[in-house]
Amino acid sequence: MSLLFRIFIILLFPYIMLTGCTTLNTCPVTEPVWVKPPDDSAVQNPPSYGYYFLIEDRSIWASAWWTESDEYSLRAGEDGNKVGWFRPAGAELKITGRRLDAQALNLEAHVPCCYPTRFQATGLSFPTEGCWEVTAKTEDSTLSFVVQVEP
């Protein structure tokens, strides 16, 4: 083993142990798509382009509003983050999430009942900052995406 490699390992090992991350804090964040959402009577304004995560058949969409500006981000904590979704009209939307880069409690999703149209408002509470995978399911479809959550 070369001396330079040994020095690198000696200096890097404490960092890895302190941060609990073996990937040097990389998070494979899913890139949202700039797209116009579906028209929906539950949404007051006409649809306008924005960033969304969506599946190929466009049956499930998740707003990625925080990606539109450096001023915004998803935040950890009990206050949660409002996220708008489109799913098949009236379908039950089940949302789960898990942290990818460390151990943590699961994401807590508040999905109010009985939205009759495609639009569904939700609240997502991440217990800690970090790299998170969010998964939304309806009876026939699944959307998953990865986000970075700030403190």
Steps between C-alpha positions, in 0.01 A plus 500: 500500500645838406570762763265747331215246506561428872491871582177535300340212692618635835351842425179373339408230753417739789281707264306193393454388860386845617252556219374142487522515122710280281403683182636841604149646535384433146130463446363373166234773483233440237482776242146638466341571162389848383145425388146637502280311749151375418204734523308437822192672641644479854788731399390865485735628231542356151789254479841651436838341444701394801733228626344161572595140561274273296479149367498412132124453474450833685257345747692630804668842520674666796573871505871580537441868581816524715723438196389823329724725712812477713300672776280195555566148620325214672551532875520246779276540802146480629378802300516291185497594134192555288508299178227493238435182303293388204378140496203319345184687605391400849767229535652440842860622504738323740834673557801350675861607530830375631836656556767355271822633654446419870261338745192711576133471580281479191346798326164602644245581229171679567263422213154646566203290398260529221636736235261412212710635209854418386656759734609391850658728760741338747740579779834317515702505823858375484631419850861584404699669229669280241439304184144367478308274263129587480255247356136566414259223406148474372322174424670463160804732497816587691720810488836512682751783510803603707536840667750677723343630823661792683502559878 
